[in-house]
Amino acid sequence: MYFATEQLNLSVIRNSILLLVHLLKFGRYTVFLMNPKVSLIIGIVCISFSPIFVKLAGVPPITSGFYRIFIAWLCLAPYCIAKGKLKIGRNELLIAIAGGVVFGADIAVWNISLLKISATVSTLLANLAPLWVGLMSFLLLKKRSGVLFWIGTAVSIAGMVVLVGYQNILALKFNTGILLALLASFLYAIYIMITRGILQKISTLTFMFYNMLGASVFMLTICGFQHNSMIDFPISAWLCLVGMGLICQLAGWLTINHSLRFLESTKVSIALLSQTVIAGLWATFLLHERLELNEIIGSVIVLAGIAVTFLRAPIKKNHKLTFVKKG
């Protein structure tokens, strides 16, 4: 039985990596990668594999998070060095590294939650970051949030109640995995707040170099304190770790960042929500996970609420239709 499972895991990982190789191959596929919409689709599919790799790897969650970022950084570093992409100001360097530490903490907490609850629910809750960003912008920066943001927030909270169960909320009984996934979404919101605007000052590759370096050092330090195993893994685990680094971190976010140069950030943000659905499909077919009815209904409501927060409310001004961006 173990051998059959191991063979299935190897097959899934091998096919995922082969898919990435074919998609990123130069030649006739290059023109498709230059299309921002196709690039966005590829990026979403790539990052949707992340929870699957974490569960299949079977290694300590913080260790898998470290290798996800470190392997991507190892592939990116030679290019940045060769192209002279390392020049950066002191303030930007501090922001990139601080953001990396927070991002590393986000990945670590999320990976832990993945081992406690389903991949679908964990991925869904991790996507609540936009709500936290809006709330922090309103409370800390006194930035007004549009009506649609508050409507979306209310809808998402209602979905959370359905997802968790109002009886558990009243009794203050919360699944540890759900709490960790919520914490991961909050950490990612802090990451967004810290790094907001930095890409207007430095290139994406420069930022990614120092950001992932900071995250790697932070997570390696945590692994050291926990005395986590870092090398003695089976080949299937290493393939998962390589898949996370190359597919989810490097290819996924490079293609998404490419699409952001040409597409509206609002549309990209809404499109990224589909990673939850895709990850749920992978989890159903590859991990044989099954969701309860309340989890399915609650997940749909939460996704709808998050999507509403990204919308822009139309207003009339000088008889022309303009749009006010949400907070």
Secondary structure, 3 states (H helix, E strand, C coil): CHHHHHHHHHHHHHHHHHHHHHHHCCCCCHHHHHCHHHHHHHHHHHHHCHHHHHHHHCCCHHHHHHHHHHHHHHHHHHHHHHCCCCCCCHHHHHHHHHHHHHHHHHHHHHHHHHCCCCHHHHHHHHCCHHHHHHHHHHHHCCCCCCHHHHHHHHHHHHHHHHHHCHHHHHCCCCCHHHHHHHHHHHHHHHHHHHHCCHHHCCCHHHHHHHHHHHHHHHHHHHHHHHCCCCCCCCHHHHHHHHHHHHHHHHHHHHHHHHHHCCCCHHHHHHHHCHHHHHHHHHHHHHCCCCCCHHHHHHHHHHHHHHHHHHCCEEEEECCEEEEECCC
